[in-house]
Amino acid sequence: MHLLKRILILALLALLLPTALWAQYEEETANGVVSLAGREGFSIETKKGDFVFKPYLLVQASANYNWYDDEGLDPAYNQDNVANSGFAIPYAVLGFTGKAFDRVTFNLSLNAAASGGALLQQAWFDVAFKPQLALRVGKFKTPFSHAYLTTLGEALLPQMPLSLTTAVIMPYSLNAVMPNIGTGFDLGVELHGLVQDRFGYEVGIFNGTGASVNTAGKTFSDDWHIPSLLYAGRLTYMPHGVMPATQGNPNRLRENKLLIGLSASLNVESEYESTNDTRVGVEFAWLYHKLYLAAEAYWMHVGFTERQKIDETYNFLGGYVQGGYFVAPRLQVAARYDFFNRNGMDTNGFLNMPAVGLNYFFKGCNLKLQAMYQYVGRAGHDDQLDRDNDNLGLATHSATVQLQYSF
């Protein structure tokens, strides 16, 4: 087992030390929240052009309906099948991005709809030494998953794939051990670059504590004797140039961009020092005129630390296929199939979660209207307990209508 751990660490280090390798987002979408494709937006710039300052804003307001199966509900407390429904503000982001001296870019954004450490959504600066090498420091998106790395306001559907955001199920009462496959925002440092306008890389080290923690609280691994941090890397191949970070934009109906990616990460003594989590993902995205297609598959291996005295390990597999098409210049139809074996690969059964949606982009005012319906089904389980556990806390039927404004 120790030999396997050493091989895994060496493999991850090999991924973190490439020679030619992920492209930065285009400068216009570098804030990760609002795309400026096809429009200049508002900016402040010096006469020499050596300093540019661009404020931006994104507000999302949604109406939600969620219907849950009877399992997990306690009739003694008059719990209803309809819950977590009504109106919500998923994001209310105010930020600014900019460029200084043709070398340093920076970004800071606050999400007023969040609380605690998640209130600070992003805060980073990026130093470009040359096109093949740049250094990013601060709080930003970890290099894992096309779904997370898409510009927030450019997502195909208003809800992320549940296979990325839903916590796994394990047969232990350790409340801290509830990892999910997606890693999202985190604090750290990253090297990235673009070679020959088609090969790219991102390699970085992060706290591994997620978007809600802005402090340094990690230690040294008792088992592996390395810092208990998140080590992550992503390689991409883009044969037609940099892939824009969008899943549909009416100002990009003449594009032909393709992306194939591989990513991996090791979160050492994550989940309050109780597990070591390894993630590997493959991704595909194609933007061709009115058509957008994407697919991802990801695997997570969870092993307990020696202090937990649990010998079992668990493996989880998830992924999705999704697509969108502009049937009219400002009307996009969307569909996604999402799957996840939340109980682990050693247990039969999985969640199958189809979704459909419509997106309408209002002309000349930066408004975007989205509607989505998703069904969470279950298939292949050995017994009713596994079947009930698999969608515990997940709505069987959910619908969302969301209006978004960006500036």
Phi, psi and chi 1 to 4 in degrees:
 res  aa     phi    psi   chi1   chi2   chi3   chi4
   1 MET       -  -39.0 -169.7   64.0 -176.4      -
   2 HIS   -65.4  -35.7  -71.6  -71.3      -      -
   3 LEU   -64.0  -41.2  178.1   60.7      -      -
   4 LEU   -61.6  -40.4  177.3   61.4      -      -
   5 LYS   -63.7  -41.4  -67.5  176.8 -179.5  177.8
   6 ARG   -65.1  -40.6  -68.0  179.3 -177.0  -87.8
   7 ILE   -63.7  -40.3  -67.3  173.8      -      -
   8 LEU   -63.2  -44.2  178.6   60.3      -      -
   9 ILE   -62.9  -43.2  -67.7  173.0      -      -
  10 LEU   -63.4  -38.8  -69.8  174.1      -      -
  11 ALA   -65.2  -40.5      -      -      -      -
  12 LEU   -68.1  -38.6  -76.4  165.9      -      -
  13 LEU   -64.7  -35.1  -71.7  175.8      -      -
  14 ALA   -64.0  -37.4      -      -      -      -
  15 LEU   -68.8  -30.3 -179.4   60.9      -      -
  16 LEU   -84.1   -0.8  -66.6  175.3      -      -
  17 LEU  -128.3   53.8  -65.4  172.4      -      -
  18 PRO   -78.8  163.2   30.4  -33.3      -      -
  19 THR  -100.3  -31.0   55.6      -      -      -
  20 ALA  -140.9  122.0      -      -      -      -
  21 LEU  -159.1      -  -55.5  157.9      -      -
  22 TRP       -  138.4 -167.7   71.2      -      -
  23 ALA   -74.9  145.1      -      -      -      -
  24 GLN   -67.7  155.4  -58.7  177.3   55.9      -
  25 TYR   -60.7  153.5  -68.1  130.1      -      -
  26 GLU   -56.6  152.1  -64.8  170.4  -79.4      -
  27 GLU   -57.3  -33.3 -177.5 -179.7  -17.7      -
  28 GLU   -71.3  -20.7   64.8 -175.1    7.3      -
  29 THR  -113.7   17.6   58.4      -      -      -
  30 ALA   -66.9  -18.0      -      -      -      -
  31 ASN   -75.3  -14.9   60.8   67.2      -      -
  32 GLY    74.0    3.6      -      -      -      -
  33 VAL  -120.3  -51.1  173.8      -      -      -
  34 VAL  -124.9  129.8  176.7      -      -      -
  35 SER   -89.0  140.4  171.4      -      -      -
  36 LEU  -105.6   19.4  -60.2  178.8      -      -
  37 ALA   -57.9  124.2      -      -      -      -
  38 GLY    79.7    4.2      -      -      -      -
  39 ARG  -148.9  145.1   52.7 -169.6  173.3   91.7
  40 GLU   -77.3  -33.2  -66.3 -178.2    0.6      -
  41 GLY    71.9 -170.7      -      -      -      -
  42 PHE  -104.6  133.8  172.8   77.0      -      -
  43 SER  -151.0  157.7   63.8      -      -      -
  44 ILE  -115.3  129.7  -58.7  172.7      -      -
  45 GLU  -140.8  140.6 -175.5  174.6   -8.6      -
  46 THR   -73.8  160.9   59.4      -      -      -
  47 LYS   -60.7  -36.7  -68.9 -177.3  178.3  179.9
  48 LYS   -75.7  -15.4  -66.0 -178.3  178.9  179.5
  49 GLY    77.4   12.8      -      -      -      -
  50 ASP   -86.9   -2.7   56.0   -4.8      -      -
  51 PHE  -144.5  126.2 -175.6   85.4      -      -
  52 VAL  -128.6  134.1  179.8      -      -      -
  53 PHE  -129.1  121.8 -179.8   88.3      -      -
  54 LYS  -126.9  109.6  -65.6 -177.2  178.5 -178.4
  55 PRO   -77.5  155.0   27.5  -32.3      -      -
  56 TYR  -149.2  162.1   61.0   87.3      -      -
  57 LEU  -148.3  143.5  173.9  140.8      -      -
  58 LEU  -143.5  126.2  178.2  129.9      -      -
  59 VAL  -127.2  130.8  176.6      -      -      -
  60 GLN  -121.2  128.6  -65.0  176.8  -20.8      -
  61 ALA  -123.7  132.1      -      -      -      -
  62 SER  -133.9  153.0   64.8      -      -      -
  63 ALA  -112.2  130.6      -      -      -      -
  64 ASN  -128.2  142.7  -54.3  -86.1      -      -
  65 TYR  -132.2  127.2  173.3   82.6      -      -
  66 ASN  -133.8  126.7  -69.0  -72.8      -      -
  67 TRP  -117.4  127.6 -173.5   92.0      -      -
  68 TYR  -111.2  147.3  -64.1   82.1      -      -
  69 ASP   -67.1  167.5  -79.2  -17.9      -      -
  70 ASP   -68.5  -30.0  -70.9  -24.1      -      -
  71 GLU   -63.2  137.4   60.1  -94.4   12.3      -
  72 GLY    90.8  -11.7      -      -      -      -
  73 LEU   -96.2  142.1  -59.0  180.0      -      -
  74 ASP  -110.5  106.1 -170.1  -15.5      -      -
  75 PRO   -59.8  -25.1  -21.0   32.5      -      -
  76 ALA   -62.9  -24.5      -      -      -      -
  77 TYR  -102.9   14.5  -69.1   93.7      -      -
  78 ASN    54.7   38.2  -62.7  -42.5      -      -
  79 GLN   -71.5  141.6  -69.8 -179.8  -36.6      -
  80 ASP  -103.9  154.1 -160.8  -16.5      -      -
  81 ASN   -69.2  -26.9  -67.7   96.2      -      -
  82 VAL   -95.5  120.0  176.9      -      -      -
  83 ALA  -149.6  168.5      -      -      -      -
  84 ASN    50.1   40.6  -60.5  -38.2      -      -
  85 SER  -117.4  159.8  -60.6      -      -      -
  86 GLY   125.5 -149.4      -      -      -      -
  87 PHE  -105.8  150.3  -61.4   99.9      -      -
  88 ALA  -149.6  157.4      -      -      -      -
  89 ILE  -115.5   92.4  -57.5  -79.9      -      -
  90 PRO   -61.7  -44.2  -20.2   32.0      -      -
  91 TYR  -140.1  138.6  -71.7   93.0      -      -
  92 ALA  -137.9   85.1      -      -      -      -
  93 VAL  -102.7  128.8  177.9      -      -      -
  94 LEU  -125.8  127.2  178.2   63.3      -      -
  95 GLY  -158.5 -178.4      -      -      -      -
  96 PHE  -146.5  149.8   59.6   84.5      -      -
  97 THR  -133.2  164.1 -174.1      -      -      -
  98 GLY  -173.2  179.9      -      -      -      -
  99 LYS  -141.5  140.0 -170.9  174.1 -177.4  179.0
 100 ALA  -133.5  130.2      -      -      -      -
 101 PHE    58.5   29.7  -50.0  111.2      -      -
 102 ASP    56.0   18.8  -67.4  -36.5      -      -
 103 ARG  -136.1  -36.9  174.4  172.5  -67.4 -172.2
 104 VAL  -107.9  125.2  178.9      -      -      -
 105 THR  -111.7  153.9   55.3      -      -      -
 106 PHE  -146.2  160.0   53.3   87.8      -      -
 107 ASN  -157.3  138.0 -178.5   36.2      -      -
 108 LEU  -144.2  132.3 -174.4  145.3      -      -
 109 SER  -145.1  145.4   63.8      -      -      -
 110 LEU  -116.9  136.3  -58.1  176.0      -      -
 111 ASN  -106.0  100.3  179.1   17.6      -      -
 112 ALA   -67.4  -14.1      -      -      -      -
 113 ALA   -83.0   -8.2      -      -      -      -
 114 ALA   -98.8 -179.8      -      -      -      -
 115 SER  -143.4  167.7   60.4      -      -      -
 116 GLY    62.0 -143.5      -      -      -      -
 117 GLY   -65.9  -24.8      -      -      -      -
 118 ALA   -70.6  -11.2      -      -      -      -
 119 LEU   -58.6  -37.9 -178.6   64.8      -      -
 120 LEU   -84.2  100.1  177.9   64.9      -      -
 121 GLN   -74.9  -49.7 -173.3 -164.0   48.6      -
 122 GLN  -141.8  149.8  -59.8 -178.2   72.5      -
 123 ALA  -162.7  102.1      -      -      -      -
 124 TRP  -151.9  160.5   53.7  -98.4      -      -
 125 PHE  -131.9  152.8   62.7   89.0      -      -
 126 ASP  -131.6  126.2 -164.6  -71.7      -      -
 127 VAL  -110.5  117.7 -176.8      -      -      -
 128 ALA   -96.8  108.2      -      -      -      -
 129 PHE   -76.2  -38.0  -56.2  104.0      -      -
 130 LYS  -165.7  169.0   52.6 -175.6  178.3  179.2
 131 PRO   -56.0  -27.8  -25.8   34.1      -      -
 132 GLN   -85.6   -7.5  -63.4   82.9    5.1      -
 133 LEU  -151.6  122.8  179.7   64.4      -      -
 134 ALA  -143.2  156.0      -      -      -      -
 135 LEU  -122.3  126.1  174.9   69.2      -      -
 136 ARG  -116.9  134.9  179.2  167.8  -66.4 -171.6
 137 VAL  -134.2  136.8  177.6      -      -      -
 138 GLY   132.9 -142.5      -      -      -      -
 139 LYS  -113.5  120.0 -174.9  177.3 -172.9  178.7
 140 PHE  -160.5 -177.3   50.5   93.5      -      -
 141 LYS   -74.2  131.3  -64.1  177.3 -179.4  179.4
 142 THR   -70.3  151.1   53.8      -      -      -
 143 PRO   -78.3   72.7   29.4  -35.5      -      -
 144 PHE  -155.5  124.0 -173.2   83.9      -      -
 145 SER    85.7  119.6  174.2      -      -      -
 146 HIS   -57.9  -36.8  166.8   75.8      -      -
 147 ALA   -61.6  -42.6      -      -      -      -
 148 TYR   -74.4  -34.4  -91.3  110.3      -      -
 149 LEU   -81.3   -6.2  -67.1  169.7      -      -
 150 THR   -69.2  143.0  -62.6      -      -      -
 151 THR   -54.6  132.7  -59.1      -      -      -
 152 LEU   -53.7  -47.2  176.3   60.7      -      -
 153 GLY   -76.9    0.0      -      -      -      -
 154 GLU  -111.0   13.1  -59.7  -83.9  -31.0      -
 155 ALA   -69.5  145.1      -      -      -      -
 156 LEU   -66.9  -39.8 -176.9   67.2      -      -
 157 LEU  -126.4  150.6  -64.1  167.7      -      -
 158 PRO   -70.6  -15.1   21.8  -31.6      -      -
 159 GLN  -114.2  135.3  -58.2  -66.8  -25.1      -
 160 MET   -67.0  158.3  -69.3  -82.9  -72.7      -
 161 PRO   -57.5  129.8  -25.3   34.4      -      -
 162 LEU   -64.2  -25.7  -71.3  175.7      -      -
 163 SER   -64.8  -20.5   55.7      -      -      -
 164 LEU   -91.5  -34.5  -81.2  170.6      -      -
 165 THR  -101.5  -13.6   59.8      -      -      -
 166 THR   -89.5  134.8  -57.8      -      -      -
 167 ALA   -69.3  145.7      -      -      -      -
 168 VAL   -75.3  168.5  -59.7      -      -      -
 169 ILE  -113.3  125.9  -61.7  -68.2      -      -
 170 MET  -132.6  148.0  -74.3 -170.5  -71.3      -
 171 PRO   -81.2   49.8   31.6  -36.2      -      -
 172 TYR  -135.9  152.3  -66.7   99.8      -      -
 173 SER   -94.2   23.1   59.4      -      -      -
 174 LEU   -81.4  106.7  -63.6  171.6      -      -
 175 ASN   -62.0  -25.9  -66.4  -29.4      -      -
 176 ALA   -74.9  -21.3      -      -      -      -
 177 VAL   -90.1   81.1 -174.8      -      -      -
 178 MET  -140.1   57.1  -63.2  179.8   62.3      -
 179 PRO   -72.9  153.8   27.7  -34.4      -      -
 180 ASN  -120.0  164.7   54.4  -88.5      -      -
 181 ILE   -73.4  -38.2  -66.6 -179.4      -      -
 182 GLY   -69.7  143.4      -      -      -      -
 183 THR  -108.2  -27.7   49.8      -      -      -
 184 GLY    62.6 -142.9      -      -      -      -
 185 PHE   -79.8  147.9  -71.9   93.3      -      -
 186 ASP  -162.3  168.1 -149.1  -26.4      -      -
 187 LEU   -95.4  133.8  -83.8   69.2      -      -
 188 GLY   176.4 -161.2      -      -      -      -
 189 VAL  -135.2  143.8   57.7      -      -      -
 190 GLU  -145.7  138.0  173.0 -173.9  -80.2      -
 191 LEU  -100.0  137.7  -71.0  172.9      -      -
 192 HIS  -151.9  161.3   60.3  103.2      -      -
 193 GLY  -173.8  174.3      -      -      -      -
 194 LEU  -134.5  129.7  177.3   65.1      -      -
 195 VAL  -120.6  128.9  176.5      -      -      -
 196 GLN    56.6   26.9  -62.2  179.0   -5.8      -
 197 ASP    59.3   19.3 -160.5   32.7      -      -
 198 ARG  -147.1  -25.5   59.9  172.9   62.6   94.5
 199 PHE  -102.5  132.3  -61.1  100.6      -      -
 200 GLY  -138.3  166.4      -      -      -      -
 201 TYR  -152.0  154.4   71.7   93.7      -      -
 202 GLU  -138.9  126.4  -69.8  176.1  -67.3      -
 203 VAL  -136.7  131.5  -70.2      -      -      -
 204 GLY  -156.3  169.4      -      -      -      -
 205 ILE  -125.6  130.3  -56.8  175.3      -      -
 206 PHE  -132.3  166.7  -56.4   85.3      -      -
 207 ASN   -63.4  -35.3  -82.8  -16.1      -      -
 208 GLY    80.8   14.6      -      -      -      -
 209 THR  -104.6   -3.7   48.8      -      -      -
 210 GLY    86.7 -174.7      -      -      -      -
 211 ALA   -73.4  -18.5      -      -      -      -
 212 SER   -90.0    1.8   61.0      -      -      -
 213 VAL  -124.2  124.1  179.1      -      -      -
 214 ASN  -115.2   16.8  -65.1  -36.1      -      -
 215 THR  -119.1  161.7   56.6      -      -      -
 216 ALA   -91.6  114.0      -      -      -      -
 217 GLY  -138.8   19.7      -      -      -      -
 218 LYS   -91.3  169.4  -58.9  -51.1  -69.4  -77.5
 219 THR  -134.4 -159.6 -179.0      -      -      -
 220 PHE  -104.6  142.8 -130.3   69.0      -      -
 221 SER   -69.3  127.5  168.3      -      -      -
 222 ASP   -72.6  -29.4  -66.0  -28.9      -      -
 223 ASP   -86.5  -47.2  -62.3  -12.5      -      -
 224 TRP  -104.4   -9.0  -65.5    0.9      -      -
 225 HIS    60.2   39.9  -51.7  -65.9      -      -
 226 ILE  -131.4  161.7   59.1  175.7      -      -
 227 PRO   -56.1  136.3  -27.1   35.5      -      -
 228 SER   -81.5   74.8   56.6      -      -      -
 229 LEU  -126.3  177.4  -59.9  170.2      -      -
 230 LEU   -97.7  118.4  171.1   67.1      -      -
 231 TYR  -104.6  120.1  -56.8   84.5      -      -
 232 ALA  -138.1  147.6      -      -      -      -
 233 GLY  -151.0  153.0      -      -      -      -
 234 ARG  -146.5  130.6 -179.8  171.4 -178.9 -105.1
 235 LEU  -114.9  140.2  -50.4  179.4      -      -
 236 THR  -136.7  152.8   56.4      -      -      -
 237 TYR  -125.3  122.1  171.7   61.7      -      -
 238 MET  -128.0   89.6  -63.2  165.4  -74.0      -
 239 PRO   -64.5  -21.5   23.4  -33.4      -      -
 240 HIS  -109.8   26.6  -53.0  -53.5      -      -
 241 GLY    93.9 -177.8      -      -      -      -
 242 VAL   -60.2  129.2  175.2      -      -      -
 243 MET   -78.3  120.0  178.0   76.4  175.4      -
 244 PRO   -65.0  147.8   22.1  -31.3      -      -
 245 ALA   -84.7   60.1      -      -      -      -
 246 THR  -134.3  152.6 -179.8      -      -      -
 247 GLN  -116.5   19.4  -63.2  178.1    0.8      -
 248 GLY   147.0  119.6      -      -      -      -
 249 ASN  -149.2  125.0 -172.6  -47.5      -      -
 250 PRO   -64.5  -14.7   23.1  -33.2      -      -
 251 ASN   -89.2    3.1  -61.6  -43.9      -      -
 252 ARG  -127.4   53.0  -69.0 -172.8  178.3  -84.6
 253 LEU   -97.5   11.3  -60.1 -175.7      -      -
 254 ARG  -122.5   13.9  -61.9 -178.5 -178.5  -84.6
 255 GLU   -81.2  153.9  -59.6  -85.3    0.1      -
 256 ASN  -140.5   90.4 -179.4   17.5      -      -
 257 LYS  -127.7  142.2  -58.7  -68.4 -174.6  179.5
 258 LEU  -134.0  140.2  178.7   68.3      -      -
 259 LEU  -136.0  132.4  178.8  146.0      -      -
 260 ILE  -126.2  128.1  -60.7  171.2      -      -
 261 GLY  -137.0  156.1      -      -      -      -
 262 LEU  -135.3  132.4  171.7   66.8      -      -
 263 SER  -137.7  156.2   55.1      -      -      -
 264 ALA  -154.4  151.4      -      -      -      -
 265 SER  -151.7  155.2   67.9      -      -      -
 266 LEU  -131.0  115.0  173.8   63.3      -      -
 267 ASN  -101.8  102.0 -160.8   -7.2      -      -
 268 VAL   -82.2  127.3  179.3      -      -      -
 269 GLU    48.2   53.2  -67.7 -160.9   -4.1      -
 270 SER   -81.1 -175.3   60.7      -      -      -
 271 GLU    50.1   54.0  -54.1  -58.4  -38.5      -
 272 TYR    58.7   44.4  -60.5   96.2      -      -
 273 GLU    65.9   20.6  -56.4  179.8    8.4      -
 274 SER   -99.8  -22.7   58.1      -      -      -
 275 THR  -139.4  159.6   64.5      -      -      -
 276 ASN  -111.6  120.1  -62.2  -61.4      -      -
 277 ASP  -111.8  125.6  -56.2  -21.9      -      -
 278 THR  -111.5  133.2  -58.0      -      -      -
 279 ARG  -126.6  139.4  -62.7  170.4  173.9   87.2
 280 VAL  -135.1  135.6  176.9      -      -      -
 281 GLY  -139.2  147.5      -      -      -      -
 282 VAL  -123.0  147.1  -67.1      -      -      -
 283 GLU  -145.7  154.8   60.7 -172.1   90.2      -
 284 PHE  -143.4  136.3  162.6   85.0      -      -
 285 ALA  -146.6  138.5      -      -      -      -
 286 TRP  -138.9  124.4 -175.4   31.3      -      -
 287 LEU  -115.3  108.5 -168.7   64.4      -      -
 288 TYR  -130.2  101.7 -176.9   75.4      -      -
 289 HIS    53.5 -115.0  -63.0 -178.8      -      -
 290 LYS   -83.0   -6.8  -59.8  177.6 -178.6  179.4
 291 LEU  -103.5  137.7  176.6   67.1      -      -
 292 TYR  -128.9  128.8  160.3   79.3      -      -
 293 LEU  -131.2  144.6  -67.9  174.3      -      -
 294 ALA  -154.3  151.9      -      -      -      -
 295 ALA  -150.6  141.8      -      -      -      -
 296 GLU  -140.0  148.9  -72.5 -164.7   78.8      -
 297 ALA  -136.3  140.2      -      -      -      -
 298 TYR  -144.0  148.1   20.6   78.4      -      -
 299 TRP  -128.3  138.5  165.7   79.1      -      -
 300 MET  -128.7  130.8 -179.3  170.7   68.7      -
 301 HIS  -110.6  125.3  173.2   81.3      -      -
 302 VAL  -116.1  119.8  176.9      -      -      -
 303 GLY  -124.7  136.6      -      -      -      -
 304 PHE   -77.7  149.3  -72.4   89.0      -      -
 305 THR   -70.2  160.0   57.5      -      -      -
 306 GLU   -62.1  -31.7  -68.1 -177.2    6.4      -
 307 ARG   -66.4  -21.0   74.6  178.1   69.5  176.8
 308 GLN   -78.5  -17.8  -61.4  -61.4  -32.4      -
 309 LYS    55.4   42.8  -58.0 -173.8 -174.6  -55.4
 310 ILE  -123.8  118.9  -61.1  174.0      -      -
 311 ASP   -83.7  -22.1  -66.4  -28.8      -      -
 312 GLU   -68.4  149.0  -70.1   88.0   -6.9      -
 313 THR  -122.6  158.2   60.2      -      -      -
 314 TYR  -132.9  143.7  -65.8   88.0      -      -
 315 ASN  -125.6  137.8  -63.8  -78.2      -      -
 316 PHE  -130.3  142.4  -56.6   89.7      -      -
 317 LEU  -130.0  136.3 -175.8   67.6      -      -
 318 GLY  -150.2  173.7      -      -      -      -
 319 GLY   168.9  177.6      -      -      -      -
 320 TYR  -156.7  160.1   67.6   87.1      -      -
 321 VAL  -128.7  132.6  178.1      -      -      -
 322 GLN  -145.4  157.7   66.5 -178.9   14.0      -
 323 GLY  -155.4  154.6      -      -      -      -
 324 GLY  -141.1  149.7      -      -      -      -
 325 TYR  -145.1  134.3 -173.8   78.4      -      -
 326 PHE   -83.9  100.8  -81.4   87.8      -      -
 327 VAL   -77.1  -16.3  -64.8      -      -      -
 328 ALA  -143.8  164.0      -      -      -      -
 329 PRO   -54.0  -26.4  -28.8   35.9      -      -
 330 ARG  -129.7   15.6  -64.4 -169.1  171.2  -86.7
 331 LEU  -123.3  119.0  179.5   62.3      -      -
 332 GLN  -116.3  128.9 -177.0 -172.4   35.6      -
 333 VAL   -96.1  148.2  -65.1      -      -      -
 334 ALA  -140.8  151.3      -      -      -      -
 335 ALA  -151.7  148.6      -      -      -      -
 336 ARG  -147.0  140.3  179.2  172.1   70.8 -154.2
 337 TYR  -117.6  122.8  174.3   72.5      -      -
 338 ASP  -119.8  136.2 -170.8   14.6      -      -
 339 PHE  -135.3  155.7   72.5   92.5      -      -
 340 PHE  -164.3  124.7 -171.3   24.7      -      -
 341 ASN   -95.1   82.9   65.7  -17.4      -      -
 342 ARG   -64.6  -27.2 -166.5 -177.1 -179.0 -163.9
 343 ASN   -83.5   -5.0  -72.8  -38.0      -      -
 344 GLY   105.9  155.1      -      -      -      -
 345 MET   -71.3  -17.9  -64.1  176.1   64.6      -
 346 ASP   -81.3   -6.7  -65.3  -27.7      -      -
 347 THR  -114.7  130.6  -57.4      -      -      -
 348 ASN   -67.4  152.2  -70.2  -31.4      -      -
 349 GLY   105.0  149.9      -      -      -      -
 350 PHE  -154.6  165.0   62.8   94.4      -      -
 351 LEU   -91.2  130.9  -64.3  173.6      -      -
 352 ASN  -116.6  125.2   57.3  -42.7      -      -
 353 MET  -132.9   79.3  -58.3  168.9  -76.6      -
 354 PRO   -74.7  150.1   27.1  -33.8      -      -
 355 ALA  -146.3  149.0      -      -      -      -
 356 VAL  -131.5  155.7  -66.7      -      -      -
 357 GLY  -158.8  167.2      -      -      -      -
 358 LEU  -133.7  139.7  -76.4  173.0      -      -
 359 ASN  -127.0  130.9  -59.8  -39.7      -      -
 360 TYR  -124.3  128.5 -176.3   75.0      -      -
 361 PHE  -106.6  113.0  -60.2   80.0      -      -
 362 PHE   -71.1  140.4  -67.6   85.1      -      -
 363 LYS   -80.7  130.0 -173.7  176.3 -178.8  178.8
 364 GLY    77.8    7.9      -      -      -      -
 365 CYS  -139.1    7.8   59.4      -      -      -
 366 ASN    62.6   24.9  -58.9  -19.1      -      -
 367 LEU   -95.1  140.6  -80.0  172.8      -      -
 368 LYS  -133.7  125.3  177.9 -177.7  178.7 -178.3
 369 LEU  -108.1  128.3  178.4   64.9      -      -
 370 GLN  -125.6  141.7  -65.1 -175.2  -79.8      -
 371 ALA  -134.1  141.4      -      -      -      -
 372 MET  -150.3  141.0  170.4 -172.7  173.5      -
 373 TYR  -127.1  137.0  165.8   76.1      -      -
 374 GLN  -135.2  140.0  179.6  168.2  -95.7      -
 375 TYR  -116.9  132.3  170.6   73.3      -      -
 376 VAL  -106.5  107.3  173.3      -      -      -
 377 GLY  -106.7  167.8      -      -      -      -
 378 ARG  -133.8  140.4  -62.0  161.5  -68.4  175.9
 379 ALA  -148.5  145.2      -      -      -      -
 380 GLY    80.6   14.2      -      -      -      -
 381 HIS   -79.2  148.9  -62.6   84.8      -      -
 382 ASP   -75.6  -34.5  -70.2  -27.0      -      -
 383 ASP  -145.5  170.1   53.2   54.8      -      -
 384 GLN   -67.8  -31.2 -171.0   62.1   36.9      -
 385 LEU   -63.9  -46.5  179.0   60.4      -      -
 386 ASP   -61.5  -39.3  -71.6  -17.9      -      -
 387 ARG   -64.5  -42.3  179.1  179.6  170.9   85.4
 388 ASP   -69.0  -39.2  -68.9  -12.3      -      -
 389 ASN   -65.9  -33.9  -78.1  -20.6      -      -
 390 ASP   -61.2  -39.5 -138.1   -3.7      -      -
 391 ASN  -109.2   23.2   77.8  -26.4      -      -
 392 LEU   -58.9  123.3 -167.8   63.2      -      -
 393 GLY    84.8   -0.9      -      -      -      -
 394 LEU  -106.2  138.7  -60.1  178.7      -      -
 395 ALA   -74.6  133.4      -      -      -      -
 396 THR   -68.9  -43.1  -57.4      -      -      -
 397 HIS  -121.9  130.5  -57.2  -81.5      -      -
 398 SER  -141.6  143.2   62.4      -      -      -
 399 ALA  -136.9  140.9      -      -      -      -
 400 THR  -137.5  133.8  -58.7      -      -      -
 401 VAL  -121.0  124.7  177.1      -      -      -
 402 GLN  -132.4  133.5  178.1  172.6  -79.2      -
 403 LEU  -111.4  130.7 -173.8   62.4      -      -
 404 GLN  -125.1  136.0  169.9 -176.3  -64.1      -
 405 TYR  -122.1  135.1  175.3   73.1      -      -
 406 SER  -133.1  151.6   62.0      -      -      -
 407 PHE  -139.7      -  169.9   79.0      -      -
